[in-house]
Amino acid sequence: MNRLESWLNFYIRENIAKGYIFEFLRITWFNEDDYIQKYKDVATLGGPALDYLSVVEGSPYKAINKIRFENAIGIKDIMIPLQSSYNSSSNSVGRPRSDDEDLSDSANRTRNTESDIA
């Protein structure tokens, strides 16, 4: 596999254009789930998303065409993601405030002096 990849890169560099690199994604039926997780993690951290989409879709060509089609018909403007803990936002931070009756004496003293607020 490495020899074929090396030869294709040489052929592209000498006959087509410089600055392009060809690579095979080394994915089999046995390691597909591992690669999907790996490329997903890389894509969420700002790495190449096309590798992840290629693994999921089967080829870069299919992935790019699907993205172009979705952009052309404006599907991203129509579809709103479902609400989850990852994309929800609110002004309240942390746990809701407990009632004074439920607190111990030391917790009441801490609340009264507000010593836990940074």
PyMOL commands that place a pseudoatom at each C-alpha (Angstrom):
pseudoatom trace, name=CA, resn=MET, resi=1, chain=A, elem=C, hetatm=0, pos=[0.000, 0.000, 0.000]
pseudoatom trace, name=CA, resn=ASN, resi=2, chain=A, elem=C, hetatm=0, pos=[2.836, 2.391, 0.864]
pseudoatom trace, name=CA, resn=ARG, resi=3, chain=A, elem=C, hetatm=0, pos=[4.597, 1.701, -2.434]
pseudoatom trace, name=CA, resn=LEU, resi=4, chain=A, elem=C, hetatm=0, pos=[1.462, 2.397, -4.458]
pseudoatom trace, name=CA, resn=GLU, resi=5, chain=A, elem=C, hetatm=0, pos=[0.838, 5.582, -2.497]
pseudoatom trace, name=CA, resn=SER, resi=6, chain=A, elem=C, hetatm=0, pos=[4.451, 6.671, -3.021]
pseudoatom trace, name=CA, resn=TRP, resi=7, chain=A, elem=C, hetatm=0, pos=[4.325, 5.949, -6.751]
pseudoatom trace, name=CA, resn=LEU, resi=8, chain=A, elem=C, hetatm=0, pos=[1.033, 7.866, -7.150]
pseudoatom trace, name=CA, resn=ASN, resi=9, chain=A, elem=C, hetatm=0, pos=[2.488, 10.855, -5.311]
pseudoatom trace, name=CA, resn=PHE, resi=10, chain=A, elem=C, hetatm=0, pos=[5.559, 10.746, -7.576]
pseudoatom trace, name=CA, resn=TYR, resi=11, chain=A, elem=C, hetatm=0, pos=[3.378, 10.521, -10.708]
pseudoatom trace, name=CA, resn=ILE, resi=12, chain=A, elem=C, hetatm=0, pos=[1.153, 13.403, -9.579]
pseudoatom trace, name=CA, resn=ARG, resi=13, chain=A, elem=C, hetatm=0, pos=[4.167, 15.561, -8.696]
pseudoatom trace, name=CA, resn=GLU, resi=14, chain=A, elem=C, hetatm=0, pos=[5.985, 14.888, -12.002]
pseudoatom trace, name=CA, resn=ASN, resi=15, chain=A, elem=C, hetatm=0, pos=[3.070, 14.826, -14.467]
pseudoatom trace, name=CA, resn=ILE, resi=16, chain=A, elem=C, hetatm=0, pos=[0.079, 16.675, -13.066]
pseudoatom trace, name=CA, resn=ALA, resi=17, chain=A, elem=C, hetatm=0, pos=[0.857, 19.286, -10.422]
pseudoatom trace, name=CA, resn=LYS, resi=18, chain=A, elem=C, hetatm=0, pos=[3.211, 19.924, -7.559]
pseudoatom trace, name=CA, resn=GLY, resi=19, chain=A, elem=C, hetatm=0, pos=[1.974, 20.418, -4.019]
pseudoatom trace, name=CA, resn=TYR, resi=20, chain=A, elem=C, hetatm=0, pos=[-0.633, 17.647, -3.930]
pseudoatom trace, name=CA, resn=ILE, resi=21, chain=A, elem=C, hetatm=0, pos=[-0.434, 14.543, -1.780]
pseudoatom trace, name=CA, resn=PHE, resi=22, chain=A, elem=C, hetatm=0, pos=[-2.401, 11.374, -2.378]
pseudoatom trace, name=CA, resn=GLU, resi=23, chain=A, elem=C, hetatm=0, pos=[-3.069, 9.012, 0.501]
pseudoatom trace, name=CA, resn=PHE, resi=24, chain=A, elem=C, hetatm=0, pos=[-5.095, 5.913, 1.182]
pseudoatom trace, name=CA, resn=LEU, resi=25, chain=A, elem=C, hetatm=0, pos=[-7.135, 5.832, 4.366]
pseudoatom trace, name=CA, resn=ARG, resi=26, chain=A, elem=C, hetatm=0, pos=[-6.150, 2.544, 5.959]
pseudoatom trace, name=CA, resn=ILE, resi=27, chain=A, elem=C, hetatm=0, pos=[-9.615, 1.479, 6.981]
pseudoatom trace, name=CA, resn=THR, resi=28, chain=A, elem=C, hetatm=0, pos=[-10.931, -2.069, 7.047]
pseudoatom trace, name=CA, resn=TRP, resi=29, chain=A, elem=C, hetatm=0, pos=[-14.143, -3.619, 8.289]
pseudoatom trace, name=CA, resn=PHE, resi=30, chain=A, elem=C, hetatm=0, pos=[-12.340, -4.495, 11.491]
pseudoatom trace, name=CA, resn=ASN, resi=31, chain=A, elem=C, hetatm=0, pos=[-11.024, -1.038, 12.428]
pseudoatom trace, name=CA, resn=GLU, resi=32, chain=A, elem=C, hetatm=0, pos=[-13.720, 1.186, 10.890]
pseudoatom trace, name=CA, resn=ASP, resi=33, chain=A, elem=C, hetatm=0, pos=[-15.283, 2.191, 14.221]
pseudoatom trace, name=CA, resn=ASP, resi=34, chain=A, elem=C, hetatm=0, pos=[-11.889, 3.127, 15.669]
pseudoatom trace, name=CA, resn=TYR, resi=35, chain=A, elem=C, hetatm=0, pos=[-11.066, 5.299, 12.663]
pseudoatom trace, name=CA, resn=ILE, resi=36, chain=A, elem=C, hetatm=0, pos=[-14.473, 6.978, 12.728]
pseudoatom trace, name=CA, resn=GLN, resi=37, chain=A, elem=C, hetatm=0, pos=[-13.927, 7.942, 16.377]
pseudoatom trace, name=CA, resn=LYS, resi=38, chain=A, elem=C, hetatm=0, pos=[-10.334, 9.037, 15.710]
pseudoatom trace, name=CA, resn=TYR, resi=39, chain=A, elem=C, hetatm=0, pos=[-11.211, 11.241, 12.735]
pseudoatom trace, name=CA, resn=LYS, resi=40, chain=A, elem=C, hetatm=0, pos=[-14.248, 12.644, 14.534]
pseudoatom trace, name=CA, resn=ASP, resi=41, chain=A, elem=C, hetatm=0, pos=[-12.057, 13.718, 17.459]
pseudoatom trace, name=CA, resn=VAL, resi=42, chain=A, elem=C, hetatm=0, pos=[-9.539, 15.280, 15.073]
pseudoatom trace, name=CA, resn=ALA, resi=43, chain=A, elem=C, hetatm=0, pos=[-12.275, 17.119, 13.140]
pseudoatom trace, name=CA, resn=THR, resi=44, chain=A, elem=C, hetatm=0, pos=[-13.822, 18.561, 16.310]
pseudoatom trace, name=CA, resn=LEU, resi=45, chain=A, elem=C, hetatm=0, pos=[-10.414, 19.931, 17.307]
pseudoatom trace, name=CA, resn=GLY, resi=46, chain=A, elem=C, hetatm=0, pos=[-9.989, 21.759, 13.990]
pseudoatom trace, name=CA, resn=GLY, resi=47, chain=A, elem=C, hetatm=0, pos=[-8.311, 19.045, 11.938]
pseudoatom trace, name=CA, resn=PRO, resi=48, chain=A, elem=C, hetatm=0, pos=[-9.281, 17.983, 8.421]
pseudoatom trace, name=CA, resn=ALA, resi=49, chain=A, elem=C, hetatm=0, pos=[-13.005, 17.268, 8.391]
pseudoatom trace, name=CA, resn=LEU, resi=50, chain=A, elem=C, hetatm=0, pos=[-12.795, 15.687, 4.944]
pseudoatom trace, name=CA, resn=ASP, resi=51, chain=A, elem=C, hetatm=0, pos=[-11.037, 12.626, 6.372]
pseudoatom trace, name=CA, resn=TYR, resi=52, chain=A, elem=C, hetatm=0, pos=[-13.903, 12.099, 8.816]
pseudoatom trace, name=CA, resn=LEU, resi=53, chain=A, elem=C, hetatm=0, pos=[-16.533, 12.653, 6.141]
pseudoatom trace, name=CA, resn=SER, resi=54, chain=A, elem=C, hetatm=0, pos=[-14.691, 10.280, 3.805]
pseudoatom trace, name=CA, resn=VAL, resi=55, chain=A, elem=C, hetatm=0, pos=[-14.745, 7.543, 6.419]
pseudoatom trace, name=CA, resn=VAL, resi=56, chain=A, elem=C, hetatm=0, pos=[-18.440, 8.046, 7.145]
pseudoatom trace, name=CA, resn=GLU, resi=57, chain=A, elem=C, hetatm=0, pos=[-19.603, 8.571, 3.541]
pseudoatom trace, name=CA, resn=GLY, resi=58, chain=A, elem=C, hetatm=0, pos=[-17.273, 6.110, 1.845]
pseudoatom trace, name=CA, resn=SER, resi=59, chain=A, elem=C, hetatm=0, pos=[-15.370, 8.532, -0.392]
pseudoatom trace, name=CA, resn=PRO, resi=60, chain=A, elem=C, hetatm=0, pos=[-14.301, 12.174, -0.429]
pseudoatom trace, name=CA, resn=TYR, resi=61, chain=A, elem=C, hetatm=0, pos=[-16.231, 12.706, -3.664]
pseudoatom trace, name=CA, resn=LYS, resi=62, chain=A, elem=C, hetatm=0, pos=[-19.517, 11.608, -2.082]
pseudoatom trace, name=CA, resn=ALA, resi=63, chain=A, elem=C, hetatm=0, pos=[-18.844, 13.726, 1.010]
pseudoatom trace, name=CA, resn=ILE, resi=64, chain=A, elem=C, hetatm=0, pos=[-18.092, 16.899, -0.963]
pseudoatom trace, name=CA, resn=ASN, resi=65, chain=A, elem=C, hetatm=0, pos=[-21.092, 16.423, -3.246]
pseudoatom trace, name=CA, resn=LYS, resi=66, chain=A, elem=C, hetatm=0, pos=[-23.386, 15.914, -0.281]
pseudoatom trace, name=CA, resn=ILE, resi=67, chain=A, elem=C, hetatm=0, pos=[-22.101, 19.129, 1.339]
pseudoatom trace, name=CA, resn=ARG, resi=68, chain=A, elem=C, hetatm=0, pos=[-22.525, 21.071, -1.927]
pseudoatom trace, name=CA, resn=PHE, resi=69, chain=A, elem=C, hetatm=0, pos=[-26.064, 19.748, -2.356]
pseudoatom trace, name=CA, resn=GLU, resi=70, chain=A, elem=C, hetatm=0, pos=[-27.032, 20.671, 1.206]
pseudoatom trace, name=CA, resn=ASN, resi=71, chain=A, elem=C, hetatm=0, pos=[-25.645, 24.182, 0.722]
pseudoatom trace, name=CA, resn=ALA, resi=72, chain=A, elem=C, hetatm=0, pos=[-27.383, 24.587, -2.652]
pseudoatom trace, name=CA, resn=ILE, resi=73, chain=A, elem=C, hetatm=0, pos=[-30.850, 23.769, -1.323]
pseudoatom trace, name=CA, resn=GLY, resi=74, chain=A, elem=C, hetatm=0, pos=[-30.318, 25.609, 1.961]
pseudoatom trace, name=CA, resn=ILE, resi=75, chain=A, elem=C, hetatm=0, pos=[-31.095, 22.628, 4.180]
pseudoatom trace, name=CA, resn=LYS, resi=76, chain=A, elem=C, hetatm=0, pos=[-28.874, 23.955, 6.988]
pseudoatom trace, name=CA, resn=ASP, resi=77, chain=A, elem=C, hetatm=0, pos=[-31.103, 27.047, 7.252]
pseudoatom trace, name=CA, resn=ILE, resi=78, chain=A, elem=C, hetatm=0, pos=[-34.216, 24.895, 7.609]
pseudoatom trace, name=CA, resn=MET, resi=79, chain=A, elem=C, hetatm=0, pos=[-32.966, 22.250, 10.017]
pseudoatom trace, name=CA, resn=ILE, resi=80, chain=A, elem=C, hetatm=0, pos=[-32.498, 23.271, 13.629]
pseudoatom trace, name=CA, resn=PRO, resi=81, chain=A, elem=C, hetatm=0, pos=[-30.547, 20.873, 15.854]
pseudoatom trace, name=CA, resn=LEU, resi=82, chain=A, elem=C, hetatm=0, pos=[-32.401, 19.210, 18.690]
pseudoatom trace, name=CA, resn=GLN, resi=83, chain=A, elem=C, hetatm=0, pos=[-31.881, 20.802, 22.086]
pseudoatom trace, name=CA, resn=SER, resi=84, chain=A, elem=C, hetatm=0, pos=[-29.343, 18.963, 24.224]
pseudoatom trace, name=CA, resn=SER, resi=85, chain=A, elem=C, hetatm=0, pos=[-26.958, 19.718, 27.048]
pseudoatom trace, name=CA, resn=TYR, resi=86, chain=A, elem=C, hetatm=0, pos=[-24.237, 20.408, 24.471]
pseudoatom trace, name=CA, resn=ASN, resi=87, chain=A, elem=C, hetatm=0, pos=[-26.013, 23.257, 22.714]
pseudoatom trace, name=CA, resn=SER, resi=88, chain=A, elem=C, hetatm=0, pos=[-28.250, 24.679, 25.420]
pseudoatom trace, name=CA, resn=SER, resi=89, chain=A, elem=C, hetatm=0, pos=[-27.357, 27.922, 27.089]
pseudoatom trace, name=CA, resn=SER, resi=90, chain=A, elem=C, hetatm=0, pos=[-28.751, 29.829, 29.999]
pseudoatom trace, name=CA, resn=ASN, resi=91, chain=A, elem=C, hetatm=0, pos=[-27.705, 32.635, 32.272]
pseudoatom trace, name=CA, resn=SER, resi=92, chain=A, elem=C, hetatm=0, pos=[-27.829, 30.505, 35.389]
pseudoatom trace, name=CA, resn=VAL, resi=93, chain=A, elem=C, hetatm=0, pos=[-24.637, 28.706, 36.258]
pseudoatom trace, name=CA, resn=GLY, resi=94, chain=A, elem=C, hetatm=0, pos=[-24.321, 25.676, 38.484]
pseudoatom trace, name=CA, resn=ARG, resi=95, chain=A, elem=C, hetatm=0, pos=[-26.810, 24.059, 40.776]
pseudoatom trace, name=CA, resn=PRO, resi=96, chain=A, elem=C, hetatm=0, pos=[-30.075, 25.799, 41.741]
pseudoatom trace, name=CA, resn=ARG, resi=97, chain=A, elem=C, hetatm=0, pos=[-29.963, 27.595, 45.080]
pseudoatom trace, name=CA, resn=SER, resi=98, chain=A, elem=C, hetatm=0, pos=[-31.147, 25.519, 48.082]
pseudoatom trace, name=CA, resn=ASP, resi=99, chain=A, elem=C, hetatm=0, pos=[-33.750, 26.740, 50.552]
pseudoatom trace, name=CA, resn=ASP, resi=100, chain=A, elem=C, hetatm=0, pos=[-32.444, 28.141, 53.855]
pseudoatom trace, name=CA, resn=GLU, resi=101, chain=A, elem=C, hetatm=0, pos=[-34.352, 25.456, 55.807]
pseudoatom trace, name=CA, resn=ASP, resi=102, chain=A, elem=C, hetatm=0, pos=[-32.465, 22.668, 53.987]
pseudoatom trace, name=CA, resn=LEU, resi=103, chain=A, elem=C, hetatm=0, pos=[-29.021, 24.019, 54.881]
pseudoatom trace, name=CA, resn=SER, resi=104, chain=A, elem=C, hetatm=0, pos=[-26.897, 23.160, 57.875]
pseudoatom trace, name=CA, resn=ASP, resi=105, chain=A, elem=C, hetatm=0, pos=[-25.712, 25.843, 60.324]
pseudoatom trace, name=CA, resn=SER, resi=106, chain=A, elem=C, hetatm=0, pos=[-22.269, 26.063, 58.727]
pseudoatom trace, name=CA, resn=ALA, resi=107, chain=A, elem=C, hetatm=0, pos=[-23.777, 26.331, 55.250]
pseudoatom trace, name=CA, resn=ASN, resi=108, chain=A, elem=C, hetatm=0, pos=[-26.031, 29.156, 56.450]
pseudoatom trace, name=CA, resn=ARG, resi=109, chain=A, elem=C, hetatm=0, pos=[-23.015, 30.981, 57.899]
pseudoatom trace, name=CA, resn=THR, resi=110, chain=A, elem=C, hetatm=0, pos=[-21.153, 30.560, 54.620]
pseudoatom trace, name=CA, resn=ARG, resi=111, chain=A, elem=C, hetatm=0, pos=[-24.121, 31.854, 52.651]
pseudoatom trace, name=CA, resn=ASN, resi=112, chain=A, elem=C, hetatm=0, pos=[-24.566, 34.826, 54.943]
pseudoatom trace, name=CA, resn=THR, resi=113, chain=A, elem=C, hetatm=0, pos=[-20.928, 35.870, 54.705]
pseudoatom trace, name=CA, resn=GLU, resi=114, chain=A, elem=C, hetatm=0, pos=[-20.785, 34.938, 50.999]
pseudoatom trace, name=CA, resn=SER, resi=115, chain=A, elem=C, hetatm=0, pos=[-17.279, 33.621, 51.563]
pseudoatom trace, name=CA, resn=ASP, resi=116, chain=A, elem=C, hetatm=0, pos=[-17.631, 31.062, 48.762]
pseudoatom trace, name=CA, resn=ILE, resi=117, chain=A, elem=C, hetatm=0, pos=[-18.061, 33.704, 46.051]
pseudoatom trace, name=CA, resn=ALA, resi=118, chain=A, elem=C, hetatm=0, pos=[-14.887, 34.468, 44.184]
for i in range(1, 118): cmd.bond("trace and resi %d" % i, "trace and resi %d" % (i + 1))
show_as sticks, trace
zoom trace
